[in-house]
């Protein structure tokens, strides 16, 4: 099984180079990599990728800038094979990533999603564990080794707090294409996709063998939108919608977790100091209302 990796690119060229080099360093060579450049202003990163001369690596430059979610949609349309991923352009695969994912898929062929083991790095590549990731570790299922979760148990857990790492997730391609990403969202589309798949009976394999490094830094889209409050406008709409959906399914624990969304509210409150320092009055107002359980000004 040749594992097809899609890498949507718009970001730091040095991080892109590290990401691509980490794919080249895989112990299992049975992979293909497609870099989809969302018209990053500097064409030098693309020239570097093409210069590698590896027949397993394809470079594509979009005709126009699509934005985050629409570039994800473009990447999904190019996926080949039964399973694939949307690899972050600033993240790193440890050398055993492809080998471990292949092993997990062989052991769990019916899985819809695989969450490999992840550690967090900063902008300089040092391993650390900031507050958002400490919360993720608290919220995820306990256990060791590879284990499978599905149904209301999984939905309720994800709604209490999304402990997955989107750029490391391996997806069944048919499921991604069935549901699709929301083109006008840029920070919660991964949780929506996860919940769509779980609601339809899909299962997730959670592994704790670390084979992936997720880079968390303040320049990320999700961090910026957390400070200006727009992330939480999207999250509130998501939680309202999911509470209704899971109540209709009779998944009462999942519906209750969506209504409470306490980890999202806590996250909003932790972003208040940065919003105050940045002088964003609207951001402060949205963060306060969301954190204290009120309806944000942008919600329907």
N, C-alpha and C positions, 0 to 999 in steps of 0.2 A: 504494500500500500504506500504509494508516494504521497507524502503529506504536503498539501499545498498551503503555503503561508501567504496571506495578503497583508501588505504593510502600507496603510494610508499615510502619506507624508505631507506635513507642513509644519516645520519647526526648526530646531537647531541642526545645522549640517553635521557638527561633530557628534551629536547624539545619534543621528541617522547612521553615520559611519560605524559607530560602536554597535548599533542594533544589527546592521547587516553583517558585520564581522562576527557577531555572536552566532548568527545562523551558519556562516561558513565554518565555524568551529565545532559544529555538532558531531558527536561520535557516530550517529546514524546518518549516513549520507543520503538517505532516500527521501529527499524533500525537494520542493520547488518554491521559489520566492518570487512574488510579483509586487514590485514597489509602484504604488499609484500616487504620483506627485500631483497635488491639488494646486498646481501652478504657483509653487513657491517662487518669489521674485528672482532669486539667484538660480541660474541653471547649472551652476557648478556641481551641486550634489548629484544631480542626474547624470552629468558627465562622468562623475566618479563611479557611480553604480555601473554605467555602461562599460567603463574601462576595465572592470573586473574580468570580463571575458568568460564568465562561468555560464555554460549553457543552461544551468538550472535557474538562473536569475533573469527575470524579465523586468524592464523598466517602461512605465507608461506615464505620459504627462497629459493631464486632462486638457481639453480644448479651452475650458474656462474654469475659474475657481468655483467649486461647488459648495464649499462650506463643509463643516464636520460631518453632519448626518448624511448629506447627499453623497459625500465621498465614501462613506460606509456603504451606502446603497450601491454605488458604482463598484466597490470592491466585491460585494456579495455577488453581483452579476458576473464577475470574472472567476469565481471560485470553481474549482474542478475537484472531483472526488467526493467521497461520502462525508468527510469531516474536514474542517478548515478553521482558520482563526483570523482575527483582525489584530495583528501584532502592533503594539505601540511603537511609534518611530523614535521614542526616547528610552525604550525599555531594553532589557537584555535577557536573552535566553542563556542559561547555563548550558554547558556542553551536553548534558544528558537529557535535555528537554524533549527532543523528538523521540528518542529511544523510550523514555518513560511514557509519553503520551501514547505511542504505538502499543506499548505493553498494556496500558490501561484500557485502550479501546479493544484490544484482543480479548481481555478478560471480561469486559462489559460491553458487548457488541450492541446491546439495545439502548445504551445511554443516549440522551439527547445533548448533554453538556458535560464537559470535563473541566473541573477546577483543579489544576496542578498545584503543587506546593509553591508558595511565593514568599520572598523576603523583600523588604523595602529599602531603596537606596535614595540618597539625596542627589542634588544636581552634580556633585563631584564624584558620585559613584560609591560613597561610603554607606555601609549598612546602618540603618537606624530605625527607630520605632516611634514616630510622632503620635500625638493623641488620636487622630482619626484611625490609625492602624492598631493602636492599643484597643480601641473600641471594637474594631472588626474582629480581633482575636477573642474578645470577650463574648461577642454575639454569635460567632460561628459555632457549629456543632462540635461537641467534644468527641474525642476518640483518636485512634491512631491508625495508620495505614490507609488504604483506599476503602471507602464505604459509600453506599448509595442512598440517596434521599429522594423523595417524591411526594406528591399530593399535598394535603393541607399542612402537614408538618413542615415541608420545605417552603411553601408559600408564606406561612406565618413567620417563619424564621427570617426570610428575606425582607418582609415588610417591617419587622422589628428593627432591622438594620441590614443594608446590603453589604455583606461581608466578602463578596466575590471581588475579583480584580479583572475588570473587563478585558484589558489587552492580553491577558494570559489565558482567557477562556477558549476552549476548543468546542466548536458547535457542529451539530449535524446540519449539513448545508440545506437539506430539504426543509428543516424547521425554520431556518433564517429566511428562506425564500417564501415560506408560507405566510409568515406574519409580517416581515419587513420592518425596517426602522422608520420612525416618525421623522419626516424630513425637516420639520420646523423645530425639533428639539435638539439640544446639544449636550445635556448632562445627565438625563435620566432614561435615555433610550435603551440602555443595557438592562435596567431593572424592568422596564415594560416588556422587553423581549423575553427575559427570564420568566416573568409571571405569565405571559401568554403561553409559553411552552409548558410550564408546570400545570396551569389550569387545564390544559388539553391532555394531560397524562404523561408528560415527559419527565425523565429522571435525570438527576445530576450526580456525577461521581466526584467526591471530594477526596483529595489526596494530600498527605502532609510531607511528602518527600520534596524538598525545595529544589526546583529546577528552573526558576524564573525570578528575575529581579525587576520589580516595579519601581519606576522612578517617580517620587513625589516631590514636586517643587512648586514654588509660588507662581511660576509663569504658566501653569497649566490652565486650560479653559475652565475646568471645574473649580479651581481655586479662585480665579477672577470672578466668576459668577456667584460664588459663595459670598464674596465681600460686597458686591453691589446688590445682592438680594435676589437677583433673577433666577438663580438656581432654585430657591425655595418657592418661588411662584410656580415653577414647573413641578416641583415635588408635591406641593399642596394639591394641584390639579390631579396629579397621579394618585395620591392617597384617597382623594374623594372618589375617583373613578373605581379604584380597586376595592374600596370598602363596599360599594354597591355591587360590584361583580361577584365578590366572594360571598356576600350575604345572600345573593340570589342562588348561588351554588350550594348554600347550606354549610359553607366552610366558615363557621362563626369565629373560630380563633383567628383565622386570617383576616376576616373583616374587622375584628376588634383591633388587631395589630395595625391595620391601615388607618383606622380612625384615631388611634393614639399617636402613632408615628413619633414616639418619644425620642429616638436617637436622632432623627432629622431635626426635631425641635432643639435638642441639646446642641447639635452641630451649629444651628443658626445662632444660638447664644454665644458660642465660642468665637464666632466671627465678628461679634459686635465691636471689640476693641479695634480691629483693623478697619472696619467701616467708619468708626468715629475718627481714627487718625487720618483717614483719607478724606474726611469732610463730606461723606455721602449721606446727606440727610434722608433721602428716599431709601437708601440701603439700610440705614439704621432703623427706619420705621418698619420696613418689611421684615427685617430680622427679628425685631421685638415682637411684632404681631405673630409671626410664625412660631417663634420660640415659646411664647406664652399661650399658644393654642388658639389665637384669633385668626380671622380670615385676612389674608394679605390683600392689598389694594388691587393687585392684578388678577385675582382669582375670579372665575365666572360666578 
